[in-house]
Amino acid sequence: MDNQTKKLLAVVGIAVLLLWVTRPKNNMIDGGSKNPKGKGKLSAPKEADSGLAKDQHNGTVGIQAMREAIESGETKKELDKLNRMLLNENGIKVYVMTNGKLCARNRKGKTVAKEK
């Protein structure tokens, strides 16, 4: 090999090495991320989210039940009884806000649903 060929191979080798070092780490062409399945950006929702969704559903149902009871003219005692049943069965308590609309909260006091 002559001297020019050696220099050419050295320059090409250094260029390839430089490109390999400076390449992006998250390259989709390489076959995706190196994270295990379910640990990347698009992982499955956590269990806490499903618990929150269940609380929101129970809160909405509780608000609907309480609104129907109020509109049908139930007494305060019956409304309290319904509220106790909702708290025992679903962990939701329905409150009347200052504007007259209903609000459902879980046992921890976090608002999970409001009447529009």
Salt bridges, closest charged atoms under 4 A:
ASP80 OD1 - LYS76 NZ 3.52
GLU115 OE1 - ARG67 NH2 2.75
